[in-house]
Amino acid sequence: MISSINFPDGIDAKIFVRDYWQKKPLLIKNALPGFTDPLTPEELAGLACEEGIASRLICEHGETPWQVKHGPFSEDDFTSLPESHYTFLVQDLNRYIPELNQLLDNFNFLPSWRIDDVMASYAAPHGTVGPHTDQYDVFLIQGLG
């Protein structure tokens, strides 16, 4: 198995798959040395305004304790947001920005049928998606912030 992920000492891709994947979380600091954000928050918001691109906006303390809206959004949707307590997410970014497929290459130690897409999110201060579980494996790579 080949991987360019900077696993902690004593862990490689094979050990990760055997002992961690689908079993327990693992924090890997500086997992992708040299990683830079491929999009600015403004570019991400612009994609969320495009027809056919899956996106959602999650606000806390809106009309209900948690409110989810699905895109496409308008520029006004973003300019009218509060200063805090929201997150927006955009899915399938690698379909629209093919260079992002290179990010997926870092996970070539997993079966390709387990790989879905590159999703990015932007969270304002105190922004979150709220308590939830995912029905799939998630690798989080922190960019800005």
C-alpha positions as CSV (number, residue, x, y, z in Angstrom):
1,M,0.0,0.0,0.0
2,I,1.3,3.4,-1.0
3,S,0.2,6.6,0.7
4,S,1.5,10.1,1.0
5,I,-0.3,10.7,4.3
6,N,2.1,11.5,7.1
7,F,0.9,8.8,9.5
8,P,2.2,9.0,13.1
9,D,5.2,6.9,14.1
10,G,4.3,3.3,14.3
11,I,1.3,3.6,12.0
12,D,1.3,3.0,8.2
13,A,-1.5,2.6,5.7
14,K,-1.7,-1.1,6.4
15,I,-1.9,-0.6,10.2
16,F,-4.4,2.2,9.7
17,V,-6.7,0.0,7.7
18,R,-6.4,-2.9,10.1
19,D,-6.7,-1.1,13.4
20,Y,-8.4,2.2,12.8
21,W,-10.5,2.4,9.6
22,Q,-14.2,1.9,10.4
23,K,-13.2,1.1,14.0
24,K,-12.0,4.2,15.8
25,P,-11.0,7.8,15.1
26,L,-7.4,8.9,14.6
27,L,-6.1,12.4,14.7
28,I,-3.1,12.9,12.4
29,K,-1.6,16.3,12.8
30,N,0.0,17.7,9.6
31,A,-1.3,14.6,7.8
32,L,-0.7,16.2,4.4
33,P,2.4,18.4,4.7
34,G,2.3,21.3,2.3
35,F,-1.5,21.2,1.9
36,T,-2.9,24.5,0.9
37,D,-6.5,25.5,0.5
38,P,-7.6,24.9,-3.0
39,L,-10.5,27.4,-2.7
40,T,-11.1,30.6,-0.9
41,P,-14.3,30.9,1.1
42,E,-15.7,33.3,-1.5
43,E,-15.0,30.8,-4.3
44,L,-16.7,28.1,-2.3
45,A,-19.7,30.3,-1.8
46,G,-19.8,31.0,-5.5
47,L,-20.0,27.3,-6.2
48,A,-22.8,27.0,-3.7
49,C,-24.7,29.5,-5.9
50,E,-24.4,27.3,-9.0
51,E,-27.3,25.3,-10.3
52,G,-26.7,21.5,-10.1
53,I,-24.0,21.7,-7.4
54,A,-25.0,20.1,-4.1
55,S,-24.7,22.5,-1.3
56,R,-26.3,23.2,2.0
57,L,-26.3,25.9,4.7
58,I,-26.7,25.1,8.3
59,C,-27.6,27.8,10.8
60,E,-27.9,27.5,14.5
61,H,-30.4,29.8,16.4
62,G,-32.5,30.5,13.3
63,E,-36.2,30.0,13.0
64,T,-35.6,26.7,14.8
65,P,-32.6,25.6,16.9
66,W,-31.0,24.1,13.8
67,Q,-32.0,25.0,10.3
68,V,-30.8,23.4,7.0
69,K,-31.3,25.0,3.7
70,H,-30.2,23.4,0.4
71,G,-28.7,25.3,-2.6
72,P,-28.4,26.7,-5.0
73,F,-28.1,29.9,-3.1
74,S,-28.1,33.5,-4.2
75,E,-25.5,36.1,-3.3
76,D,-28.1,37.7,-1.1
77,D,-28.3,34.5,0.9
78,F,-24.6,34.9,1.8
79,T,-24.6,38.7,2.4
80,S,-27.6,38.4,4.8
81,L,-25.9,35.8,7.0
82,P,-25.2,36.6,10.6
83,E,-21.6,37.1,11.8
84,S,-21.5,33.7,13.5
85,H,-23.2,30.3,14.0
86,Y,-23.5,29.0,10.5
87,T,-21.7,26.6,8.2
88,F,-22.0,26.0,4.5
89,L,-20.9,22.9,2.7
90,V,-20.4,22.0,-1.0
91,Q,-20.2,18.4,-2.2
92,D,-18.6,16.7,-5.3
93,L,-16.0,19.4,-5.7
94,N,-13.7,17.1,-7.6
95,R,-16.4,16.8,-10.3
96,Y,-16.2,20.6,-10.9
97,I,-12.5,21.2,-10.2
98,P,-10.7,18.1,-11.5
99,E,-7.4,19.1,-9.8
100,L,-9.0,18.1,-6.5
101,N,-8.8,14.5,-7.6
102,Q,-5.2,14.7,-6.7
103,L,-6.3,15.1,-3.1
104,L,-8.1,11.8,-3.3
105,D,-4.8,10.2,-4.5
106,N,-3.6,10.4,-0.9
107,F,-6.2,7.8,0.0
108,N,-5.1,5.2,-2.6
109,F,-4.6,2.6,0.2
110,L,-8.4,2.3,0.4
111,P,-10.5,0.5,-2.2
112,S,-11.6,2.9,-4.9
113,W,-15.2,1.9,-4.5
114,R,-15.1,3.4,-0.9
115,I,-14.1,6.8,-2.2
116,D,-17.0,9.2,-2.9
117,D,-16.1,12.8,-3.3
118,V,-14.3,15.9,-2.0
119,M,-16.5,18.1,0.1
120,A,-15.5,21.4,1.6
121,S,-17.1,23.5,4.3
122,Y,-16.7,26.9,5.6
123,A,-17.7,27.7,9.2
124,A,-18.2,31.2,10.6
125,P,-17.2,31.7,14.3
126,H,-19.2,29.2,16.4
127,G,-20.4,27.5,13.2
128,T,-21.0,23.8,13.2
129,V,-23.1,21.2,11.5
130,G,-24.5,20.2,14.8
131,P,-24.5,16.7,16.4
132,H,-24.9,14.0,13.8
133,T,-23.5,10.7,12.6
134,D,-22.4,9.9,9.1
135,Q,-23.3,6.7,7.2
136,Y,-19.9,6.8,5.5
137,D,-16.2,7.2,6.4
138,V,-15.0,10.8,6.6
139,F,-11.5,12.1,6.5
140,L,-11.4,15.7,7.7
141,I,-8.5,17.9,6.5
142,Q,-8.5,21.4,8.1
143,G,-7.6,24.2,5.9
144,L,-8.1,27.8,6.9
145,G,-8.7,28.4,10.6
